[in-house]
């Protein structure tokens, strides 16, 4: 997301290192919420002149994030990137409907 943000809005570049993110952000995936499914991502011509669908395995689920000893600038940058993910999507095949993100920011 950081690279996508910096390419999309270079005048608002965020400078957060992977090390800082690893030290400051705790990922809490909820494996019980995972739902796997196949997604049509492309169609290719087959030798008989028809088209063949290409499916990829995907999943949906819930993941929460928390901060550990993060300063305000890191919290703001990560929150900005999370909200940007709602706009831009994540992963591959975003243009084909994959990578949808819903963000809920909670102050605790």
N, C-alpha and C positions, 0 to 999 in steps of 0.2 A: 504494500500500500504506500509505503514511503516513497519508493521510486516512481510509482504512478502519480502520486501527489506532486512531487517535484517536477515531473515532466509536464503535468497539466497546468500547474501554477508556479512557474519558476520565480516569479517576482515575490512569492510568498514561501520560498523554500524552507523546509524544516530540516534541521541538522541534528538528528538523534542517531547515535551509534547503535549497532546491534547489541553491543555489550551493555549499554545503558538500558536498553529494552529488556534484555535477559535478566538484569539485576533488579529492575523496577516493576516489571509486570508479571503477575501470576495468572496463568491460564487455567481455567476450571471447566473443562468440557464435561457435559452430562451424557455419558455413554448410553444411558437408558432412553434418551430422547432421539437417538439416531434412527433414521428411516432410510434404507437404501432403495435405490431405484435406477433404472436405465433411462438415459436421455439421448434422443436423436441429436447428433451434433453435426452431421454432414450427410451428403448423398454423393455417390461416385458412380460413374458409368461402368457397367459390367460388360464382359466380352460379347454378350448377346444383344447389345444395343439398348438394354434397359438401364434402370438405376438401382443401385444397391444402397440401403440405408446403413449408416455407421452409427452404432450406439456406444456410449461410454457409461460405465458404472459411476454413479454419484451417490451422495447422501445429503440428508438434511438433519439438522440437530441444533441443540442449544449449547452455547459456550459463554461462560461469564468470565470477566477479567477483574482483577483487583490490583491494587498498587501496594508495593512494599518499599518504604523509605524513598519514595519518589518525590522530587521537588515539583513545584507548581508548573514549571515549563514542560516537564515530561508528561505530567497528567494532562495538560492542555493539548500537547502535541498528539498524544495517543487518542484522546477523545476526538480531536479534529479528524484524525485518520479513520477512526471508527465511523464517524458520521459521513465522511467522504465515501466510505465503502458502500453506504446506502445508495449513493449517487452513481458510483462507478462500477460496482460489482467486484467480485474477487475470483481469481482463478482463470481457467481457460473457458472458452465457449460462452463468455458473457453476452456476446452479441446474439447468441442462440438461446438465451433465456436462462443460462446457468449462472451461478455465483451471486444470487440474490441475498441481500443482507438486511436484517431489521435490527436496529440498535435502540436500546433503552438505557439512558444514562440515569444512574441512581446515586445520589449523594448519601453516603453513610458515615 
